[in-house]
Amino acid sequence: MQYRPDIDGLRAVAVIPVILFHAGLEHWQGGFVGVDIFFVISGYLITSILLRENEAGRFSVLKFYERRARRILPALIVMVLACIPFALITMVPSQFTDFSQSIAATSLFSSNILFAFESGYFSGAAEEKPLLHTWSLAVEEQFYILFPLFLLFFWNKGRKWLLTTIIVVSLLSLIAAEIGWRVVPNANFYLLQGRIWELLAGSICAFVLSGDGRKPTGSGPLALLGLALIVISIIWLDSSTPFPSLYALLPVVGTALVILYSMPGTLAFRLLSFRLFVGIGLISYSAYLWHQPLFAFARIHLIHEPSVHLMLILSVVAMGIAYLSWRFVETPFRKKPGPWFPSMKEMLTAASVWSLALLGLGVIGNSVGGGMVRLANYVDLEARVGFDDQCLFGANGRMMINLENSECSNGVASEHSIAIWGDSIANSLSYGLRTSLAERDIQFRQYSHSNCHPIIGIVRTDNALSRNCETFNKAILAHLLASDVDLVILSARWPTLYLNETPPSAFSKKPPSKARISAASYADGNRSHQKKMARALADTVLQLRQNEIDVVVFGVVPEAGWHVPMKLYRARSAGLDSSELMITPRATIDAYVPQVDHWLRSSVAEQADFIGLSEHLCDPSGCAQLEADEALYSDELHPSFYLSETLAREVSPLLGAYLTDPAE
């Protein structure tokens, strides 16, 4: 296959936006589409090679896998090994455990599967994962395993049959992606079924350009249109865009147009063949490998979000390391015969040994990561902060509670009982209520499920944990209506329900991520999202009230905006005054808390009482994250044991009043 410098230039167009997006630069929020550009390029190049070798009758699966191993593994292994010392030095145990799991998954080219069931790609937690970017390598490797076998087994069917099959599979994958972002968005983003159409788009280009043996003819306008579509996708799309979906057609079709029509003599070819672009393209794989660890460890180590200037400096450093990696790791291993493992047998053996070694390191790190002596102080802090998920369903593998014999109570045998129904916020608040109400001889029951607002008739599709919400909530409501409970508390992460996205943060440059909550039972298009949610909430409360059950709605728990125990540990380790750092700015809180609390209060005004929680945490200067040297949050948003106990002491007398003087 004739070398095309414009393809290397196109690689530069792909990697630069990805790096600047991960750096958090404001005007590069669509930079993540660089990965989609890479997918199309990979599909084109691999298919071109396979077609040429099959037509010449010299295709070998083992030789193909050897080339892939030489291309991908050496630089990847060096990068992973370089990350381990920094992880040992900077990470807290839970982070190191997650990091170790990602090492093991990377060694098996399955990190996309691991991340599909963890936090979303656009979340703040994802920014501190040094190996998050390996998900795309996993997708490509899975394609590299399957696609050559497909061509090998069905080559005799003929090119027309092969191309038709590829087009059909591409369409099915695109349809799956369009459905997937509505149903399982996290899995849709990471897994192969929603991405293979992008790689096959490159394969289609390879079939077209090698179809009839004639020299391809370029088209300046179409090649420029392709570049324009890529630029538009980078500027227009952001983390709130459902992806991959039909929106991904912008970068994918744009890349395909460039591959098909950027030929010598066209303006697009001259632009992409510019020496700087070609140079960046040559080192683009190593640049992609190294930028994310640099950014992640900077975010882990620093108390505050890294500045734009620092992230730009790290971007340049990533390019410098990428050149060294390309020059001294990538190139020597790719040469045949070369200085390192010159034969196919030696290379495949070495690749297997190193992959197993990484797998072993990952397994060991996952086993012992929580017991690192250096971070013993953090282990103690994390234990004091606490997060008890024994009664939080969905998060711990248990998808449904035993409603008849619930162990999730305070064990008090009393004629009076109070139940809390909600999500993980309700779970955190239950810790203090369980004890506080027991002291008042009041039975307390807990019904909580991750990412499930305690409302009948709404559907949330942005999180895999939410798929069981409708079943769970219907079961809880039926159980409550048939029980002898006196009072039900509704508590949840209300801002995501009201805003239909995560609350704004003063500590992250990324825009809020969409929650994608809909009210299936209230499909009136003329109603706003907030009105539909208010009606669903009011109807849920009404069903409880009609059964003579009093209802109290707990207001918003203001979110800290970052992982409080980690920040507190880092501040103490650096000898800084943590009390000055542990405050969420009032402006951030006022951007959403008052209106959400007002919406809750007005939604249930006729049928339930409202107890605000923000006033217990906030004053005119901001909202505390620390009190009496105790962290008030177990992470970015969940109340710690200390805060749960504090709030319970303050609200328990109010709750007890309902049992002696029932609301009319």
SVG drawing of the C-alpha trace seen along z (x, -y; Angstrom):
<svg xmlns="http://www.w3.org/2000/svg" viewBox="-57 -36 77 56">
<polyline fill="none" stroke="black" stroke-width="0.4" points="0.0,0.0 1.4,-3.4 2.3,-5.6 -0.1,-8.5 1.3,-11.4 -2.1,-12.9 -3.2,-10.0 -0.5,-10.8 -1.7,-14.4 -5.2,-13.1 -3.8,-11.3 -2.6,-14.6 -6.1,-16.1 -7.3,-13.2 -4.8,-13.2 -4.5,-17.0 -8.3,-17.5 -8.3,-14.4 -5.3,-15.8 -6.8,-19.3 -10.1,-17.8 -8.6,-15.7 -6.6,-18.8 -10.0,-20.5 -9.7,-23.3 -12.9,-25.2 -13.2,-25.4 -12.2,-21.7 -15.2,-20.0 -15.8,-18.0 -12.2,-16.8 -13.2,-13.3 -14.3,-12.7 -10.6,-12.3 -11.0,-8.7 -13.7,-8.2 -11.3,-9.6 -8.7,-7.1 -11.2,-4.2 -12.0,-5.1 -8.3,-5.4 -7.5,-2.0 -10.4,-0.3 -9.1,-1.7 -5.4,-0.8 -6.0,2.7 -8.5,3.6 -6.3,2.3 -3.4,4.5 -5.7,7.5 -7.2,7.1 -3.8,6.7 -2.4,9.8 -5.5,11.9 -5.5,11.0 -1.8,11.9 -2.5,15.3 -0.1,14.6 -2.3,13.7 -1.3,15.2 -3.3,14.7 -0.2,15.2 1.8,12.7 -1.0,10.2 -1.2,10.6 2.6,10.3 2.5,7.0 -0.3,5.8 1.8,6.9 4.9,5.0 2.8,1.9 0.8,1.7 2.3,3.7 5.9,2.3 4.9,-1.3 1.7,-0.3 3.7,1.9 6.3,-0.8 3.6,-3.4 1.8,-1.1 5.0,-0.2 6.0,-3.9 2.6,-4.6 3.0,-2.1 5.5,-4.0 3.5,-7.2 0.4,-5.4 2.1,-3.9 3.2,-7.4 0.1,-9.5 -3.0,-7.3 -5.2,-6.5 -6.0,-2.8 -9.3,-2.7 -7.8,-4.5 -4.9,-2.1 -7.2,0.8 -9.2,-0.6 -5.9,-1.3 -4.7,2.3 -8.0,3.5 -7.4,1.4 -3.9,2.8 -5.3,6.3 -8.0,5.4 -5.5,3.6 -3.3,6.7 -6.3,8.6 -7.5,5.8 -10.8,5.6 -10.5,2.3 -13.4,1.0 -15.6,3.7 -14.2,2.7 -14.9,-1.0 -18.3,-0.4 -19.4,0.7 -17.6,-2.0 -18.0,-5.8 -18.9,-7.5 -16.2,-8.8 -17.2,-12.4 -17.3,-12.2 -14.9,-13.9 -13.8,-10.5 -12.8,-9.4 -10.3,-12.4 -8.2,-10.7 -7.9,-7.3 -4.4,-7.1 -5.4,-4.2 -8.9,-5.4 -7.8,-6.0 -6.9,-2.3 -10.6,-1.6 -10.2,-2.6 -7.2,-0.3 -9.3,2.5 -12.0,1.8 -9.5,1.8 -7.8,5.0 -11.2,6.7 -11.8,5.6 -8.3,6.8 -9.1,10.3 -12.5,10.7 -12.1,8.9 -9.2,10.9 -10.9,14.1 -14.1,12.9 -12.1,12.2 -10.2,15.4 -13.3,17.6 -15.5,15.8 -12.9,14.6 -14.2,17.1 -17.6,15.5 -16.3,12.7 -15.6,9.0 -19.2,7.9 -20.6,10.3 -18.0,9.2 -18.6,5.5 -22.4,6.0 -22.1,7.9 -19.8,5.1 -22.3,2.4 -25.2,4.4 -23.2,4.9 -22.2,1.2 -25.9,0.2 -26.9,2.6 -24.1,1.3 -25.1,-2.3 -28.7,-1.4 -27.5,0.3 -25.5,-2.8 -28.6,-5.0 -30.7,-2.7 -27.8,-2.1 -27.3,-5.7 -31.0,-5.8 -30.9,-2.5 -27.3,-1.8 -25.3,-4.9 -22.1,-4.0 -21.9,-0.5 -22.8,-2.1 -19.9,-4.4 -17.3,-1.8 -18.3,1.5 -17.6,2.8 -21.1,3.2 -21.7,-0.6 -18.3,-1.3 -17.7,1.3 -19.5,-0.7 -16.9,-3.4 -14.1,-0.9 -16.1,0.7 -16.5,-2.8 -12.8,-2.7 -13.1,0.8 -15.6,-0.3 -13.2,-3.1 -10.5,-0.4 -12.9,1.7 -13.8,-1.3 -10.3,-2.5 -9.0,1.0 -12.1,2.0 -11.3,2.0 -7.6,1.6 -7.8,-2.0 -5.9,-4.8 -8.2,-6.7 -9.1,-10.2 -9.3,-12.9 -12.0,-15.6 -10.9,-18.8 -14.4,-20.0 -15.4,-16.6 -12.1,-16.3 -12.5,-19.8 -16.1,-19.0 -14.7,-16.0 -12.3,-18.3 -15.2,-20.8 -17.4,-18.0 -14.5,-17.0 -14.0,-20.6 -17.7,-21.1 -17.9,-18.0 -15.0,-19.2 -16.5,-22.7 -20.2,-21.8 -20.4,-18.5 -19.7,-18.3 -20.0,-15.8 -23.8,-16.3 -24.1,-14.9 -25.3,-11.3 -22.4,-9.4 -21.9,-7.3 -25.1,-8.0 -26.2,-9.6 -24.1,-12.6 -21.0,-10.4 -21.7,-10.5 -20.1,-14.0 -16.5,-12.9 -16.9,-9.4 -18.3,-10.6 -15.9,-13.5 -12.9,-11.2 -14.2,-8.8 -14.5,-11.7 -10.9,-12.7 -9.6,-9.2 -11.6,-8.7 -10.9,-12.1 -7.8,-13.7 -5.3,-12.9 -2.2,-14.7 -3.2,-18.0 -6.1,-18.7 -6.0,-21.5 -6.9,-19.0 -3.9,-16.8 -1.5,-19.8 -2.9,-20.9 -2.7,-17.4 0.7,-16.7 2.2,-19.8 5.4,-18.5 4.4,-19.4 1.1,-17.5 2.8,-14.5 5.4,-14.6 2.7,-14.7 0.8,-11.9 3.9,-9.7 4.1,-10.0 0.3,-10.1 0.0,-6.6 2.6,-7.4 1.1,-10.8 -2.2,-9.2 -0.7,-6.8 1.2,-9.3 -1.0,-12.3 -3.8,-10.8 -1.4,-9.5 0.3,-12.9 -3.1,-14.7 -4.5,-12.1 -1.5,-12.1 -1.4,-15.9 -5.1,-16.0 -4.5,-13.3 -1.5,-15.1 -2.7,-18.7 -5.1,-20.1 -6.9,-22.3 -7.9,-21.6 -4.7,-22.1 -4.6,-25.4 -4.9,-25.8 -1.3,-26.8 -0.1,-23.7 -2.2,-21.4 -0.8,-23.0 2.7,-22.5 1.9,-18.9 0.5,-18.6 3.8,-19.7 5.6,-17.3 3.4,-14.5 4.5,-15.3 8.2,-15.2 7.7,-11.8 5.8,-10.6 8.8,-11.4 11.1,-9.5 8.7,-6.6 8.3,-6.5 12.1,-6.8 13.3,-4.3 10.4,-2.0 8.0,-1.9 10.5,-2.0 13.0,0.6 10.3,3.1 8.5,2.6 11.7,3.1 12.1,6.6 14.7,7.9 15.3,5.6 17.3,5.5 14.3,6.7 12.7,10.1 13.4,10.3 11.4,13.5 7.7,13.9 7.9,16.7 10.1,14.5 7.8,11.5 4.6,13.4 6.2,15.2 7.5,12.0 4.1,10.4 2.4,13.2 4.9,13.2 4.6,9.4 0.8,9.5 0.7,12.2 3.2,10.1 0.9,7.1 -2.1,9.3 -0.2,10.6 0.7,7.1 -2.9,6.0 -4.2,9.0 -1.6,8.4 -2.3,4.7 -6.0,5.3 -5.4,7.7 -3.1,5.5 -3.8,2.0 -6.0,1.2 -3.3,2.0 -0.5,-0.3 1.4,-1.4 2.3,-4.8 -1.4,-5.8 -2.4,-4.4 -3.5,-7.8 -5.9,-7.9 -7.2,-4.4 -8.1,-5.7 -9.7,-8.8 -11.7,-6.8 -12.9,-4.5 -14.1,-7.4 -15.9,-9.0 -17.6,-5.8 -20.1,-4.7 -22.3,-1.7 -23.9,-0.1 -25.3,3.0 -28.8,1.6 -28.1,-0.2 -29.4,2.0 -27.9,2.0 -24.5,0.7 -23.5,4.0 -24.9,6.6 -28.2,7.1 -30.9,5.8 -34.0,6.3 -34.7,6.1 -36.4,8.9 -39.4,6.7 -41.0,9.2 -37.9,9.7 -35.9,6.6 -32.6,6.5 -32.4,2.8 -34.0,1.4 -32.9,0.3 -34.4,3.4 -36.7,1.4 -40.1,3.1 -42.4,0.2 -45.9,-0.9 -44.5,-3.8 -42.4,-3.4 -40.7,-5.7 -39.3,-4.6 -36.9,-6.4 -37.3,-5.7 -34.7,-7.0 -31.3,-6.6 -27.8,-6.6 -28.3,-10.0 -31.1,-8.4 -28.8,-5.5 -26.2,-7.9 -28.7,-9.8 -30.1,-6.5 -26.9,-5.9 -27.7,-8.6 -31.4,-8.2 -31.2,-4.6 -29.6,-5.4 -31.3,-8.7 -34.8,-7.3 -33.9,-4.2 -33.1,-6.5 -36.6,-7.8 -38.0,-4.3 -39.2,-4.7 -38.8,-1.9 -36.8,-2.9 -36.8,-1.1 -34.7,-1.8 -35.5,-1.3 -32.7,-2.7 -31.4,-1.9 -28.5,-3.5 -29.6,-6.1 -33.3,-5.6 -35.4,-8.6 -38.4,-7.5 -41.0,-8.4 -43.3,-6.2 -43.6,-6.8 -40.2,-8.1 -37.4,-6.3 -33.7,-7.1 -31.5,-5.8 -28.0,-7.3 -26.8,-4.6 -26.8,-0.8 -27.8,-0.9 -31.0,-2.7 -32.5,0.1 -34.1,1.7 -35.6,-1.5 -39.1,-1.1 -39.4,2.4 -37.8,1.5 -39.9,-1.6 -43.2,0.1 -42.3,2.9 -41.5,0.4 -44.6,-1.6 -46.8,1.5 -45.0,2.7 -45.4,-0.7 -49.1,-0.9 -49.6,2.6 -47.5,1.9 -48.2,0.2 -45.6,-2.6 -46.6,-6.0 -44.3,-8.3 -42.3,-8.0 -39.3,-10.2 -38.5,-10.8 -34.8,-11.6 -32.6,-11.6 -30.2,-13.5 -32.9,-15.9 -30.8,-18.2 -30.3,-15.5 -34.1,-15.1 -34.9,-18.8 -32.0,-19.8 -31.9,-16.5 -28.1,-16.6 -25.5,-16.6 -25.3,-19.9 -22.7,-22.5 -19.3,-22.3 -16.8,-25.0 -14.0,-22.5 -14.3,-21.0 -14.1,-22.6 -16.2,-19.9 -19.9,-20.7 -22.5,-18.8 -23.4,-15.4 -26.9,-14.6 -29.0,-12.5 -31.6,-11.6 -34.6,-11.2 -38.0,-11.0 -41.6,-10.7 -43.1,-7.9 -46.5,-8.4 -46.6,-12.2 -45.8,-12.5 -47.5,-15.8 -45.1,-17.6 -46.3,-21.0 -45.2,-20.4 -41.6,-21.3 -39.3,-18.6 -39.7,-20.1 -43.5,-20.1 -43.6,-16.5 -41.3,-15.5 -43.3,-17.6 -46.5,-15.8 -44.9,-12.4 -43.6,-13.3 -47.0,-14.7 -48.8,-11.6 -46.4,-9.3 -47.0,-11.3 -50.7,-11.3 -50.8,-7.5 -49.1,-7.4 -51.3,-10.0 -54.5,-8.2 -53.3,-5.3 -53.0,-7.7 -49.3,-7.7 -47.6,-11.0 -44.9,-12.1 -41.8,-14.3 -39.5,-15.3 -35.9,-16.0 -34.4,-18.8 -31.2,-19.0 -27.9,-18.0 -25.5,-20.5 -22.7,-18.7 -19.1,-19.3 -18.0,-19.1 -14.9,-16.9 -13.8,-13.9 -13.6,-15.4 -11.6,-12.7 -9.0,-12.7 -8.7,-16.4 -8.5,-16.5 -5.7,-13.9 -3.8,-15.8 -4.1,-19.1 -2.9,-17.5 0.0,-15.8 1.0,-19.1 0.8,-20.8 -1.9,-23.2 -4.7,-24.6 -7.5,-22.3 -10.2,-24.5 -9.6,-27.2 -9.8,-24.7 -12.8,-22.7 -15.6,-25.1 -17.9,-24.9 -18.4,-28.5 -21.8,-29.9 -22.2,-31.0 -22.0,-27.4 -24.6,-26.3 -27.0,-29.2 -26.8,-28.2 -29.1,-25.2 -30.0,-24.5 -32.6,-27.3 -34.6,-26.6 -34.6,-22.8 -35.7,-23.2 -38.4,-25.6 -39.5,-23.2 -39.7,-20.3 -41.6,-22.4 -44.2,-23.6 -44.6,-20.2 -45.8,-18.6 -47.2,-21.6 -50.7,-20.3 -49.8,-16.7 -46.4,-16.6 -44.0,-18.6 -40.6,-19.7 -37.5,-19.8 -34.6,-21.8 -31.1,-20.4 -28.8,-23.0 -29.2,-25.5 -27.5,-23.1 -24.4,-23.2 -24.2,-26.6 -23.7,-30.2 -23.2,-33.3 -19.6,-32.4 -20.3,-28.9 -21.0,-25.4 -18.7,-23.5 -17.0,-20.3 -15.3,-20.0 -16.5,-20.5 -14.6,-19.9 -11.8,-18.3 -14.3,-15.8 -15.1,-15.4 -18.8,-16.0 -18.8,-13.9 -17.6,-10.4 -16.9,-11.4 -18.2,-14.3 -21.8,-14.3 -22.7,-11.6 -22.9,-12.7 -20.3,-11.1 -21.2,-9.2 -20.5,-12.4 -22.8,-14.5 -25.5,-11.9 -25.4,-11.7 -25.4,-15.5 -28.4,-16.0 -30.3,-13.1 -30.0,-14.7 -31.5,-17.9 -34.4,-16.5 -35.4,-13.6 -37.4,-15.8 -39.3,-17.1 -40.0,-13.6 -41.1,-12.4 -43.7,-15.1 -45.6,-13.4 -46.1,-10.3 -47.7,-12.3 -49.5,-14.9 -50.3,-13.5 -50.6,-16.0 -54.1,-16.6"/>
</svg>
